[in-house]
Amino acid sequence: MFEIIQQPWPWYISGTVISGIMLLLIYFGKTFGFSSNLRTLCAVAGSGKYVKFFDYDWRAQTWNLVFLVGALIGGFISAQFFSSAEPVLISENTIADLAQLGFAPPVSIHPDELFSMEAMLSLKGFIILATGGLMIGFGTRWAGGCTSGHAITGLSDLQFPSLLAVIGFFAGGLIMTHLLFPIIF
């Protein structure tokens, strides 16, 4: 009988699955990135009539939309059937660091202080999420792709621009975590 996994998958399982998917994508000559799905959805909706960026053959990206739908269905199945009320296993040092910033001990992957409806509907929470969303959207467009596209596909293809983008992603994450996050919270 299968045991239901209640905690996040270990890195070696997730990494192996991602590597297998990348080998298949490389074999079939496809590239992966979630940000391209937004462009495809806008093209499907007819935005190409108004903005040249969306005027392209979106049907060639149908496979990526299927991948997006699969990710949404997989996320739903994971949340509904593989979730647990048990707290996520996080190191004591991380819990102490989060407590210094005013976060309660985590019971899920994401902190309720940031991602609950109550937090989102507060002025501070709305500003944080809206600003973060705009920065991610701008950065994704400016970098020519998202973290999954550059870090998984770009590095697999040994693309130097992707290496620079990934270094930028990590530098931005470190700056946010160690400099800006303590100021905001």
matplotlib code that plots the C-alpha trace (Angstrom):
import matplotlib.pyplot as plt

x = [0.0, 1.2, 2.0, 0.7, 3.5, 2.5, 5.6, 7.2, 9.0, 12.7, 15.0, 16.3, 12.8, 11.8, 15.1, 14.9, 11.4, 12.4, 15.5, 13.4, 10.9, 13.8, 15.4, 12.0, 11.6, 15.1, 14.5, 11.3, 12.9, 10.7, 11.6, 9.9, 8.8, 5.6, 5.7, 5.3, 1.8, 0.6, 1.7, 0.0, -3.2, -3.2, -2.7, -5.5, -7.8, -6.9, -4.5, -2.4, -4.8, -3.7, -0.2, 2.5, 4.1, 1.0, 0.7, 2.2, 1.1, 0.0, -1.1, 2.5, 2.5, -0.6, 1.6, 2.7, -0.9, -1.6, 1.4, -0.1, -3.4, -1.6, 0.3, -3.0, -4.7, -1.6, -1.6, -5.3, -4.8, -1.8, -3.7, -6.9, -5.4, -1.8, -2.1, -1.8, -2.8, 0.6, 3.1, 5.7, 9.1, 11.2, 14.5, 14.5, 16.8, 14.4, 11.5, 13.5, 14.4, 10.8, 9.7, 12.1, 10.2, 6.9, 5.8, 4.0, 5.5, 4.6, 1.9, 2.0, 4.4, 3.4, 3.0, -0.5, 0.8, 1.5, -0.9, -4.1, -7.2, -7.0, -3.4, -4.2, -7.1, -5.1, -3.5, 0.1, -0.6, -2.2, 0.7, 3.3, 1.5, 0.7, 4.3, 5.8, 3.6, 4.5, 8.2, 8.0, 6.1, 8.5, 11.5, 10.2, 9.7, 13.0, 15.0, 13.2, 11.7, 10.9, 12.9, 11.6, 12.5, 15.9, 16.9, 15.6, 15.5, 18.2, 20.8, 20.0, 20.8, 24.0, 22.7, 24.9, 22.1, 20.1, 23.1, 23.2, 19.4, 19.6, 22.4, 20.2, 17.2, 19.3, 20.9, 17.4, 16.2, 19.1, 18.7, 14.9, 15.4, 18.3, 17.8, 14.3, 12.2, 13.3, 12.5, 9.0, 8.2]
y = [0.0, 3.6, 5.9, 9.4, 12.0, 14.7, 16.9, 18.4, 15.9, 15.5, 17.4, 14.2, 13.0, 16.4, 17.0, 13.6, 14.3, 17.8, 16.3, 13.7, 16.3, 18.4, 15.5, 14.9, 18.6, 18.8, 15.6, 17.1, 20.5, 22.3, 25.0, 25.4, 28.5, 29.4, 33.1, 32.3, 31.0, 34.4, 35.7, 32.7, 33.3, 37.0, 35.9, 33.4, 36.3, 38.4, 40.9, 40.5, 42.8, 45.6, 44.8, 43.4, 41.4, 39.1, 38.8, 35.3, 31.7, 30.8, 27.4, 26.3, 26.8, 24.7, 22.0, 24.6, 25.4, 21.7, 21.7, 24.7, 23.0, 19.9, 22.0, 23.5, 20.1, 18.7, 21.6, 21.0, 17.3, 17.9, 20.5, 18.3, 14.9, 15.2, 18.1, 17.6, 19.7, 18.9, 21.7, 21.7, 20.4, 23.5, 23.9, 25.5, 28.3, 29.2, 29.3, 31.5, 33.9, 34.1, 34.8, 37.7, 39.1, 38.6, 35.4, 32.7, 29.1, 28.0, 25.4, 25.3, 26.1, 29.8, 32.1, 33.2, 36.7, 37.2, 35.0, 34.8, 36.6, 38.9, 39.8, 40.4, 42.7, 44.9, 47.9, 46.7, 43.2, 44.6, 46.9, 44.2, 41.7, 44.3, 45.7, 42.2, 41.1, 44.2, 43.7, 40.0, 40.8, 43.5, 41.4, 38.4, 40.5, 42.3, 39.1, 37.4, 34.7, 33.5, 31.5, 28.2, 29.1, 30.4, 28.1, 24.9, 25.3, 27.9, 26.3, 22.9, 24.4, 26.0, 29.5, 32.3, 34.8, 32.4, 32.0, 35.8, 35.8, 33.1, 34.9, 38.0, 36.0, 34.7, 38.1, 39.7, 37.0, 37.5, 41.3, 40.9, 38.4, 40.0, 43.7, 44.6, 42.0, 43.1, 46.7, 45.8, 43.6]
z = [0.0, -0.8, 2.1, 1.5, 1.7, 4.2, 3.9, 0.8, -1.3, -0.7, -3.1, -4.7, -5.8, -7.1, -8.8, -10.5, -11.8, -13.0, -14.7, -16.4, -17.7, -18.9, -20.8, -22.5, -23.4, -24.8, -26.8, -28.3, -28.9, -26.5, -23.9, -20.6, -18.7, -17.0, -17.9, -21.5, -20.7, -19.8, -23.2, -24.9, -22.9, -24.0, -27.6, -27.4, -26.0, -29.1, -27.7, -30.8, -32.6, -30.3, -29.2, -31.5, -28.7, -28.6, -32.3, -33.0, -33.6, -30.1, -31.3, -31.4, -27.6, -26.9, -25.3, -22.7, -21.9, -21.3, -19.0, -17.2, -16.8, -15.5, -12.9, -11.7, -11.5, -9.7, -7.3, -6.5, -6.0, -3.8, -1.7, -1.4, -0.9, 0.2, 2.7, 6.4, 9.4, 10.8, 10.8, 8.0, 9.1, 9.2, 11.1, 14.5, 13.2, 10.5, 13.0, 15.3, 12.4, 11.3, 14.9, 15.0, 12.0, 13.8, 12.1, 14.1, 13.9, 10.4, 9.9, 6.1, 3.3, 3.2, 6.2, 7.0, 7.9, 4.2, 2.3, 4.2, 3.0, 6.1, 5.3, 1.6, 2.3, 4.7, 3.2, 4.0, 2.7, -0.5, -1.2, -0.6, -2.9, -5.6, -5.5, -5.5, -8.4, -10.5, -9.8, -10.7, -13.9, -14.9, -14.0, -15.9, -19.0, -18.7, -18.1, -21.0, -18.8, -15.3, -12.8, -14.1, -17.7, -17.0, -14.0, -15.5, -19.3, -19.8, -17.6, -19.0, -22.5, -21.1, -22.0, -20.5, -20.3, -18.2, -15.8, -15.4, -14.8, -12.2, -10.4, -10.5, -9.1, -6.2, -5.5, -5.4, -3.1, -0.7, -0.7, -0.1, 2.7, 4.6, 3.9, 2.8, 4.6, 8.1, 7.2, 5.9, 8.9]

ax = plt.figure().add_subplot(projection="3d")
ax.plot(x, y, z, "-o")
ax.set_aspect("equal")
plt.show()
